[in-house]
Amino acid sequence: TLFPYTTLFRSDDEASRAKLIGSWQLADGGKEAIVWTFADKGNEVLHITNSSGGRALAEFDCDSFGHECNIKVAGKPAKVSWWYLGPKLVEMETRGSYVWKRTFVISGDGDSMDLEQTQIAPAPKVETQHYKRMPAAGASH
């Protein structure tokens, strides 16, 4: 694989990774709520959806071994790759001249997720966003 260390992890890393599965809404997103959804399709393949204001910006399957996947983001071609670094899920996205690195990590009690988004090109910029787990569809209260 491109990232051989992705197969070397502790059992607590595996438990942390499992906690990423589900839907996450930007904590202070307002009306244009940003949501990331991760579903495990088996064999290290993730089904990933990113939406804003209820509109899907991207929906695709990609493995978590760092292989490049050709997708569309908001209708524009992009290339992404995903891999685990310990308990963190890392994404690299290239869309035109823009390149981002995103790191998703569960924090606190497991119902919070931090997303560190680093714009690498054309101009470096880093921001951290805080997400809250959304209730599972069909869950009763």
C-alpha positions, -999 to +999 in steps of 0.1 A: +000+000+000+010+036-003+009+041+034+020+009+051+017+023+086-021+023+081-022-014+089-001-009+121-024+003+148-034-004+184-068-018+193-077+015+209-071+031+175-096+007+160-122+017+186-115+054+179-119+048+142-152+030+147-165+061+166-160+082+134-187+062+117-219+083+116-230+118+108-214+149+121-228+185+119-208+216+123-214+228+158-220+265+149-231+260+113-264+279+114-288+275+085-261+263+061-252+234+083-222+215+071-225+177+076-199+149+071-212+113+071-189+083+072-202+048+066-181+016+068-186-005+036-162-032+047-127-041+034-114-006+045-138+012+021-157+042+033-188+058+019-184+095+025-210+123+021-203+160+026-233+183+025-242+219+032-276+233+039-291+198+030-275+197-004-249+170-011-216+186-022-199+152-026-209+116-022-185+087-030-168+055-019-130+055-014-106+031+004-087+042+035-053+030+021-043+063+005-053+054-030-065+083-052-102+085-060-116+106-087-148+123-075-169+154-080-173+182-054-201+206-061-201+193-096-164+199-102-138+172-107-115+165-077-091+139-065-091+126-029-072+101-009-080+089+026-060+070+052-058+065+090-030+078+111-035+061+144-071+071+155-072+100+130-088+099+095-068+120+071-079+133+036-060+150+009-081+168-017-070+184-050-095+205-069-080+226-097-051+246-082-065+241-046-051+215-023-065+207+012-055+183+039-082+175+064-077+156+097-108+142+114-104+131+151-129+122+178-126+143+209-141+144+244-169+118+251-170+105+215-199+127+205-176+155+194-153+156+164-126+181+155-117+188+118-084+205+112-085+218+076-053+230+061-053+247+028-019+239+013-023+257-020-026+283-034-021+300+000-015+282+033-043+286+058-054+264+088-087+263+106-102+239+131-139+232+131-159+215+158-186+190+150-213+172+171-226+137+164-261+137+148-286+112+161-288+081+139-317+081+114-346+063+129-332+064+165-359+067+191-355+090+221 
